[in-house]
Structures are given as C-alpha cells and as structure tokens.
C-alpha cells in the first residue's frame, strides 16, 4: 500500500496531528489551485447521455448475452483505415478482425473487457480473415458452463469460438467454419453471415443467419436460414431451413416471449411502395416476425426500429439485438453518432441501447432512438472493488490490457490508460450509504515514476471535491495500491468524477473505505 502522504497520515510525515492537518490543508489548497488551471477534455458525448455506450473505440453490430447479474455486449471491432497520407478513409470492413466486449450490471456504467483477437494471424481463428457481427451464448455442458462466440468471416461463413469465461480467452475448436456455402441448403445464400443464437428453455439451441439479395428477387430473397445446433453448440443438428422473410437483407435477430419466437431482421434497400403497402416497413428498417416454433414458419408482425439515420442524420446499415435484462426489455443497435461527434463521416459505427415495453400480445411498436438512453437499474456500491474501466463517460483517454493474458488474447482485464492532463471519467450513481468514506484506494501502475494526481469530485466536473490521490512512486511493471484519506461528509447516491493530472500511469481498480 502506497500512501498519498500529502493527504493522509502515514509514516512520520508529521509528529503532531495539528501540524499534519496544516500540511494536508496546504497541499489540498495547492492541488485545488492546480486543477483550477486544468481544462477538462471535451468528451465525445454529453455527460447526461448514456448513448453511445462507449467512446474509447468503435463497436458495431452489437449482440447482448445475459449471464448471471450482468449483460455482455459483443461488437464488430470497427477500426480506422488510413490512406498513404495518414488520413482516415471510408470504412471498408475488410480489415476488421477483432470483437469488442463490454458489460454492465446497471445499464449505464459499462466495464471494458477489451477486444477478442478473433480472426487473422493474431486471432484464434487463423483460417478467417474477418470477424463481423458476433453473437454469443452460454450453456452448461457436462456440468460446466461454456461460452460460445459466433462470428462471420466477411460474408463467406460463420465460425465459432469457445471459452470458459464470457470475456475469454477464446479458442477455435473447429479450425474451420461451422457453416459455409457447402452446408446443406446454403449454396444459394449470398451472404453467410450475421448470426444470432437462441438457447431455448429445454436446452436445445438454434442458429439464425444469412442475407443478400439475388438479382430480381428483392421482395423474396430467400436467403435467411435457421438451423438447430448440436448439443455441443459447435456442430449442427439437421439441415438449415429457409425463413421466408420478405425483403430480407441482413442482420438476423431472435428472442422469445410468452412461448413465442420473434425473428427480427433488416429489410433491404429495394423496398418499393407495394412492399410498404403490404408489410408496413421501408428500406433499412428492423422487421419483426412471429412463430410458435424456433424453426418457423414465421409471419410478419410489425416494424420495430427505423433506420438510425432518420434520428441522427448519418444513415447506413441497420443492425440490432433485442434482449431482456432484470425484467426490462431493450434493443441494442449501431449508429454513426460517435464518428459524427469526432468530425469524421466515413462509416465507423458505435453502439446504442434503448428500452421499450414488451406488450402481452408480443407487440413492440416503433422503438424511440435516443441519446439519453436508459435508466440506471442499480447503484454502484462505493465500498466494493470496481474496475476503473466501468464508467458512464470517458474522455481524453483509452483502455489498455491490465495483465499479460489480456495483452496476448486481447480481451479480459482492462485498465484505464493513455491518460493525459484533463482526462476524466464519470461513474454514475455511486451509493455511499449512510456513513461517509474515510479513504479512497486505487490500483495503479506508474512504470516511469512520473508524478500524477487524481482529483475526486461529486456530481460534476465542478462539483464538491472529495479528495486528491497523489501518484509519486515508481511501481515498475506491476500495479500497486495507492490510498488517500478523505475529509468529506458525503452520503447517499452521487455521480463520481475522477479527473486526471499527469500521464504515463494506468489505473486498474478503485474503491472507497469507511
């Protein structure tokens, strides 16, 4: 444990408590003056908005998997492409070979778990060039819980990775695609991609996939498929069957409610007036179908999500996942809001989540797309250890691997990194209870021994100051605990802001103590 000597009594800094108090007050005044000169780096989203769910990197084609008291989101790892002059170019999707993973327990603070190295020479599935549109599921097999991450190798096939943890490391159990054009009844599927997976109440599992529009068949492409998975979740049982989805384009989705199955998909870009008159949807919208069986047949029910371009200005493909968590219903989808806020309009996508009410008859209606997002479902316990990456807003920094395993595989334990003066994070809804904290403890790596300071504030960048943590010891390549005493009477629920001075240090976790 390394004490921030300037703000806590440790060692023999001062023999007399009154002298120590004077020193602490003097140092606090010095830090307050220092931070008064610091301008917080402008974030890529409003402090009051929960969408996009992360801004430290992009994430497209989001898929939600609920496990225990947490929901995990797996996203296509959009990453900048550059021309010879170093300028950002249009997103071709051709260089995407990672899958981003974040999770939440309260729907507003999201913990970063990094990026799964899925495809390519560095990835688990070296046979694949790309990893698009992931879908995830878990299942207990032979008494052990296993996790399965399905992904698309561009439009040419669907692979599957396995793990003992929802965040990896992931391995490739097959060494080849699970489904491709040689799979029975898949030869005429133009795009074998965009998987969705359902593990039913009886333990049987189903994979939904496909897309593309054969020439002259916009109204009835016939390219959507569903197949039952084997007990092992890495094989198929039987032959894929056609889902008769009018004007289908891409983006399979599946959810179950009141013993009925709801297949959702994105309509293609050739929906004419006759199609709209017949089915009620337009191009690039999420359509919902209903069935009594996970294998269909499905019938058109309604449109549930318009193209995000109608709400946020920058259009593009529409990709979604419907899920329930803690008795609430949500849809996650991607937009181009983040790149727009960055001043870049090249087709790089970010993830949003909005809530809706599932009606007793299974109807959803048109879901409102917002920047404000969702309500917080539970508060953050101030006195439990939390990942420093579990935040509602992050600005002026990124995340880095928190251990060697994560560094090698891409996903796992992450830390706040690439910090600079003026960086900050907001943790929303921290519950201090009835008794005020006396300490704040953080695990920090300070490999170069540079001096840094973290200022803690409540309820805003200019809110009440809770304290300061000095980082003035060289920890080498390991994380060490730094602590500081607090002199605050804060109780109840508040947003906590951590504002950073200095650079070249990383923060792994934090907690308050009484």
N, C-alpha and C positions, 0 to 999 in steps of 0.2 A: 504494500500500500504506500503510495507516494502522496504526502500531504501538500496541498497548496498553502505553503507556510504563511503567505501574506494574508490569508483569510481564515486560517484555522490554527488552533493552538496545538503545536506538536514540537517535540524536541525541547530545546532550551532557547527558543527564539526570544522569549521574554520571561523573566522570573516572576514578575509582578503582573497580576491579572489586569490591573488598570493600565500599565504600560502596554500590555498586549492589546488591549482594547483600542488604545490610541493608535497603535501601529496598524491594526486592522481597519479602523475607520479611515486612516490616512491613505492606505493602499486602495481601499474601496473608492475613495474620492478620486484617486489617481486613475483608476480603471474607468470610472464613470466619465471622467473628462476625456479619456482615450476613446471610449465608444461614442461619445458625443460627436467626435470628429469622423466617425466611420459612417459611410453611407451604405445601407443595405442594398445588396444586388437585387435588381428587379426580377421577380420570378416570372416564369412563362405562363402562369395562371394567377387569377385573383386569389387572395388569401381566404376568401369566403367560399370559393368554389371547390367542389370535390372532383370535378372533371376538367382535364383528363386525370386518370388515377395516378399517373407518374409522369414526370417531365425530365428525368435524368437520362432517358433514352426513349426510343420509339417502341411501339408494340401494336401489332395489327392482328386481325383475325382472332379475337380473344375467345378463349374457351374456359369455362368455370368448372371446377371439380370440388365438391364439398367433402371434407374429411374431418370427422370429429367436430370440433367447435371452430373450424377455420375453413375458409374457401380460398382455393388456389386458382390463379389465373395464368394460363399458358398462352403466349402470344408470338406470332411471327416476328422475328427479330429484324425489322426494317433497320437498315444502317445506311449512312450516306454513301453515295457513289460520287466519284470526282473525275473531272476531265484532266488533261495533261497540265493545265494551268492551276489546278488545285481548286477549281470552282465546283460547287455541288451541281450534279446533273440529275436528270429525271430518274426516278426510281424504276429500274427495270425488273426488280425482284430476282434477277439472275444470280446475285451474289449472296443471297440470304441463306445461311446455313446454321443459324442458331435459333433457339426458342427462349424467350424471356419468361421469367417466372416471378410473380409476386403473390402475396397472400394477405388476408385480413381477418380479424375477428369481429370488427365493429363497422366495417364498410366505409370508413373514411380515412383511417390510418393504414397504410399498406407497407408491409415489410418486403424489401427487395431480396430475392434469393438468387439473383444473377441470371446468366444465360446458359442454357444447356447447349454444349457443343454437340449438335445432333448429326450433321452431315459433313461431308468433305474430309480432307486428310487429317484434320484435327478432331473430327467428330467420332461418335460411337458407331454410326452407320457410314462407313467409308465408301460403300457402294453407291451412296446417294450424293448428288451434287447440291441439292437444296432441301430445306425443311420449312415448308409452308403450312399454315392453317392447322395448328395442332389440336388434338382432342385428348383428353385424359380421363382415366377411370381407375378405380381400385377394386380389388376383390380378394376375399380370403380364400386361399387355396391350400389345402392340406394343413390347415391350422395356422397359416402365416399370411399376413396381409401383404399383397403385392400391388405395385403401381405400374400402370401401362400408359405410355405416351405415344399416340399415333400421329403421324405427320405425312405430308405429301412431298414426294420428290418431284418438285415442279408439278406438271400435270401428268406425269408418267407412271405413277404408282404410289402406294401407301405403305410406309414402313411402320414398325412398332419397336419401341424401346421399353425396357423394364428396369425397375428399381425396387429397393426395399424402403424407399423414402419418397415422399411427394416432390422433394427438391433434388433428388439424385444422390450419388452419381447414377447415371443411366447407362445401360449396356444394350447391345444389339443381339437378341437371342437367335435371330434367323440368318443374318449375314446377307439378306436379300429382301426384296419387297414382300409384304404379306399379300398384297393384291396388285395385279397389273393387268395388261391387256390380254394376257394368256389365261387369266382366271375365267372359268366358265361364265358365259353370258356377259362378258365385259369387253369383248373385242370391238364393239361399236360405241363404247363410251369414250367420247373425245378427250375429256379430262378426268383422269382417275385421281381425284384429289379431294380436299375439303372434307375430311372425315368428321363424323360425330358418333359418339358411343353411348349406349344405354345398357346399364346392368339392371335387369328387372328384379322385382321383388323375389322371384323364385331362383335367382342366381344366374339365370340364362342371360347372355349378353348379345347385343346386336350392333353392327357397324353400318353406318349410313355414309354414302359417298357419291361422287360423280358430278358431272356437269359438262357444259359445252353445248353448242347449238349446231347440229348438222345443217348444211345448206338447204334452205327451203323448208325447214321444219321448226320455225320459231315458235309456233303455237303448241307444238307437241314434240319437243326434242327427244324424249325417251332416254335420257342419259343419267337419270338418278337411279341409284341402286341401294338395296339393303340386304345384308346377309347376317345369319346367325354366326357368332363366334364360337370356337371350341371352348371346352371347359378351361383350357389353359390360357385363353384370351390372346394367344399368338398364332392361332390357326382358325380356319373357317369350317363351319359345320353345314354342309349343303351348298347349294348354288345361289349366288346373288339373284334377287328378283327385281324387276323393274318397278319403280314408283312412278305412277302416272301423274306427274307434276306439270301442269300447264305452264308454258313459257319459262321453264326452269333454266337457270343459267349456272348457278354455283351455290356453295355455302349451305351444306346440309346442317340441320339442327334437329334435336329431338328432346322432348320432355314428356313426363307422364303426370296426369292429374285425374283423380277420381276414376281410376281404372281405364282411362282412355289415353291414347297415344297421340301426340301432336308433333307432326313433322313440319319443319319450317325451312324455308329456302329463299334465295334471292332470285327475283324474276329477271329475265334477260332484257336487253336493250331494244328489243323489237316488238314490245307490246303495243299493238295498234288499238284504235278506238273500239274495234269489235271485241278485242280481248278485254279491254277495260269495262265495256258494257256487260260482258258475260260474267267476268270474275271479280270486278271491282278494284283491281290493282293496276298500277302503272309500271313503267320500267324501273329497274333498280330498287325495288321495294321488297321487304320481307313478308312473305306469304305464309299463312298457317293452314295446314290440312289436319284432318282428324280421322282416327281409326279405332276400331275395337281391338286391333292386334298390332304388335310391334312390326309385323311384316306387311301390314296393309291388308286390303286396299285402303287408300286414303282418299278423302273427299275434301274439296276446298271449303274452308270455313270463313277466313277473313284476312285482311291485311293488318299487320301489327306494327310495322316500322317503315316509315317513308325513308327516302334516301336522305342521309345526313346533310347533303348539300343544300337541301331546302331550308335547313335550320341554321347552318353555319357557313354557308357561302361557297365552300370548296367541295365540289362533288367528287364522285368516284365510285368504286365498287362498294357494295354494302355487305357486311359480314357480321354475324351475331351469334349469341348463345343465350337461351332462356334457361333460368335456373331458380331454385328456391333455396333460401338460407334463413334459418331461425324463424320460420313461419312467415317470411316475406318473399315476394316474387320480384325478380329483377331480369333485365335484359342487358347484356354487355355487347358492345359494338364498337366499331372504329370510326374515327373522323380524321380530318386533316387540320384540326384546330391548333395543335402544337406547332406544326411547321408554319402555319399562318402567323402565329404569335412570334415565331422566330424570324419572320420576314422571308421565309423560303416557301415556294409553292411548286414543289417538284414531286408530289405524290407520296410523301412519307406520312405514315399513319400512327395514330395514338388511340388509346383505349378509353372509352366512356362506359359508365354504368348508370342506368336509370331504373326506378322502381315502377311497379304497376300492381293492379289488383286482379287476381285471377277470379273470375266470376264462377258461380256454382255450375253454370252450363258449359264451362270451359272457354268462354269468350274472354278475350283480352282487350280488344279495341285498339285504336291507334295510340301508341305509347309516346308520350311527350319526351322530346330530346332536350336536355338542359346542360348548362354549365354548372349550375348549383348542385345537381346530383341528388344524393340520398341523405337520409337522416342517420345519425350515429346510433347504432344498436346497443352499444355498451360502452362504459368508460374505461379508460386506461388506469390500471392500478399503479399509483405513483411509487409504491413500495415493493414492486416486483421488478426483476431484471428484464430490460427490454432491449431488443436490437436497436441500435442507433439509426438503422435504415427504416424503421417503422414510423413513417411520418405521413402527415396530410399534405404538406407543401415542402418542397426542397428548392433551394435557389443558390446558384453560384458554385455548385459542387457536383460530384457524382458519387458512385459507389465502386468499391474495389473488393477483391477477394479477401476474406478475413482469415483464411488458412490455406495450407498447401493443397489440400484435397480440392477445395473450391477453385483454386488457381489452375489446377490441372484439368478438371472436368467442366469448369465454367459456372456451375451452379452449386449452391449450398449455403455457406455462411458468408455474409457480406458485411462490409463496414463502410462508414462514410469516408470518402477520400477526395483527393484533388481539391481540398479546402483552400480557400483564399480569404483574405480580409474582406468582410462584408457578406460572406456566405451565411446562410441561416437555414434552419428547419423549423417547421411548426408541427407540434404534436397536439392534436385536437382532443379535448375532453379528458384531461388528466384529473383523476379523483384523488385528492389529498386526505379525504375523510375529515374527521373532527379534530385531529391533532396535527399541528404544523410540523413539517420536517425540520430536522436539525442538520442534516448532511445531504450532499449530492455526490454520488460516486460514478465515475466513468472509466471504462477500459479503453486505454489509448495507446497507440504505437507512435513513438516520437523518435524515429530511427536516426535523425540528424541532430537531435538535441536543440532544435530551434525553439525559441520561446513563443508560446501561443497562449491565448486566453479565450475562454468561453464565457459569455455573459448569458445569464438565465433571466428571462422576463416572463411575466404572466399576461396573457390576453392581448398581446400586440407587440409590434416592434418597438413601440414607445410605452409599453405597459410597465407595471411595477417591477422593479429589479428585485430578483430573488437572491442573486449572489453571483460570484465570479469563481471560475476554476482556472488556476494558473498551470500551464504545462511548461515546465522548465527543467525537466530531467530527461536524459537520453535513455530510452528503453531498448535500444538496439533493434533487432528484428522481431521482438516479442511485444505483446500487449501487456500493459501493467495498469493496475488500478490507481487512479488519481482521485483524491477526495477534497472537498472543501466544506467547512462549516457554514451554515446558513443562519441568518438572523432575520427571520420572516415569520409572520403570523398567518400565512396563507392556509386556508382550509377550504373544503368543498371542491367543486369541479371548475377547472380553468384550462385554457389553452396554454401550453408551454412553448416558448420560443428559445432556441439556442442560437446565439449569434456569435460568429467566429472571428477571431483576430489571429493573424499569422497563417502559416501554410506548412506543408510537408509533414503533417501529422494526420493520423487516422483515428476515428472513433468507432469502437465496436459495439459498446453497450452502455447503458446508464440505469441508475435507479436512485430514488430518494430514500433516506432513512430517517426515522423519528429520533 
